[in-house]
């Protein structure tokens, strides 16, 4: 039997248990909707909608942050990358985890002390409000949409595998369903609903990953050496599977691509809008620090388990079978669950359905967080402070946020349908690159450089954003390869799949050049206020 037939058989087995699978999915979705509606009833004002009333403890927020961070890319994309590329696939896990140190040391506490609801609050504190808020809002929406692409692609892959849907129309329908659910979550629940859903989802995801890790280790009598040896043999690559270079070492270009990916992953977290707004949900700077420490612990344990998931999939499933199911390897973790339980058994179907339902809940929670970040930024930065010049009522601002949610959801559905065959970990890495290019330089300069001006902020945000997005558009991610978004055409001239190595330095450089060329005299008093506030929390909302 060919790998493709074997995968179809696996999907068929799942389809035979469709009632069980749909029931489990319905239970997960219904439970999260109940939480959302409950939280929605407690959402009374803008502070509740944007920041959950700042009522969450450090542990609760740490759990929610880890829930936000352990996305479809973490669960599906990294397991698939390890299953297909061994050592090089695990580099994603390392990059995602190390990135938290940058967020902890440089951004978490000052940001919590300096802003109210969005990144734009921090930038506008000592600069001209309207241009800076417009730039911050634009950047937030673009980064969030890049990240949303990954989640939408993951959802399409996951449900297609479970329900045996092979048609493009069916997969697009699934992406649309996720988009509609995400709009409902945000418009009803706001930050309170999203945070509680994140917490529940983080617990479920860690339990699911623990179960699969335990079952993989039992299969190999807790002998990691046997697991790695079997993975190397089954991969068809031999010892090369366990060594650097399978994906990022064949040529000078791929080595450069790896460096670019690493820079983007390590620096990107501290510029991700949906992670940054999490620091506003806690009452104090101390709680913000504590939440990041909890998140590092939870995320660290989870990323160690991705090793077992990825290498377990490589050891138990032929790579051709994984690729036949999804070209980018996104179905490796669900297929591993099916194989561990038994392809023809009820236990296999139950395990597949449970793990997939957890992954689906993961996607729903993360897309809700992302949409909340971008709709909040549109309503608070662009609508209330730019269009309405600070004269919008709280009710008008919240109305704008809800309408923005619908618009961003619609855009995400269209782009997610186009990106359904791309590796979700790779897509998230692009979001990291854009965030590190446009947001991070501006945040760091604004917090730590006294001379920084409005012109510098605009050059940095727009320059980093245009450079990163432009390079992605003309890279192999979009065209020129069988795994591209548009595989039938080739208009790429930029050789790397991740633009970080060029776009991140450009963002920092343009921020410095724009500031030094500007005739604007920065308000020293405002900077002194911001410095005291960011370091001590005095006067923080």
Secondary structure, DSSP 8 states (H G I E B T S, - for coil): --HHHHHHHHHHHHHHTHHHHHHHHHHHHHHHHHHHHHHHHT--SHHHHHHGGG-B-HHHHHHHHHHHHS-HIIIIIHHHHHHHHTHHHHHHHHHHHHHHHHIIIIIHHHHHHH-SSSHHHHHHTSS-HHHHHHHHHHHHHHHHHHHHHHHHHHHHHHHHHHHT--SHHHHHHHHHHHHHHHHHHHHHHHHHHHHHHHHHHHHHHHHHHHHHHHHHHHHTTT-HHHHHHHHHHHHTSGGGGGSTTTTT-SSHHHHHHHHHHHHHHHHHGGG-HHHHGGGGGBSSHHHHHHHHHHHHHHHHHHHHHHHHHHHHHHHHS-HHHHHHH-TT-TTHHHHHHHHHH-TTSHHHHHHHHHHHHHHHHHHHHHHHHHHHHHHHHIIIIIIIIIISTT---HHHHHHHHHHHHHHHHHHHHHHHHHTTTS-HHHHHHHHHHHHIIIIIHHHHHHHH-TT--HHHHHHHHHHHHHHHHHHHHTSTTTBSSTTSTBTT--------S--HHHHHHHHHHHHHHHHHH------HHHHHHHHHHHHH-TT--
